[in-house]
Amino acid sequence: MDPFTTLQMAFEQRNRTLSNSSNDDIDSIDRRKVARYREKVNVEYDN
């Protein structure tokens, strides 16, 4: 199996997983990541 096919299968699996879980969970996880990143950046700029 060539690498492209393997990647394609992995993405299909990932998309299936994403669509099966509720979007609210994904959104809140992303927001938390962004908030944590912003805090980190702000701390770095303050010093």
C-alpha positions in Angstrom: 0.0 0.0 0.0 1.4 3.4 -1.0 1.8 6.2 1.6 -1.0 8.2 0.0 -3.6 5.5 0.5 -2.5 5.0 4.1 -2.9 8.7 4.7 -6.3 8.8 3.0 -7.5 5.9 5.2 -6.2 7.7 8.3 -8.0 10.9 7.4 -11.3 9.0 6.7 -11.0 7.3 10.1 -10.3 10.7 11.8 -13.3 12.4 10.0 -15.6 9.5 11.0 -14.4 9.9 14.6 -14.9 13.7 14.5 -18.4 13.4 13.0 -19.4 10.8 15.6 -18.5 12.9 18.6 -20.4 16.1 19.3 -19.1 19.3 17.8 -19.6 21.2 21.0 -16.9 19.0 22.7 -14.4 19.7 19.9 -15.2 23.5 20.0 -14.7 23.7 23.7 -11.4 21.8 23.5 -10.2 24.2 20.8 -11.3 27.2 22.8 -9.4 25.9 25.8 -6.3 25.3 23.7 -6.5 28.8 22.3 -7.0 30.4 25.7 -4.0 28.4 27.1 -1.9 29.5 24.2 -2.9 33.2 24.6 -2.0 33.0 28.3 1.4 31.6 27.4 2.1 34.2 24.8 1.0 37.0 27.1 3.3 35.8 29.9 6.2 35.6 27.4 5.5 39.2 26.2 5.1 40.6 29.8 8.5 39.4 30.9 
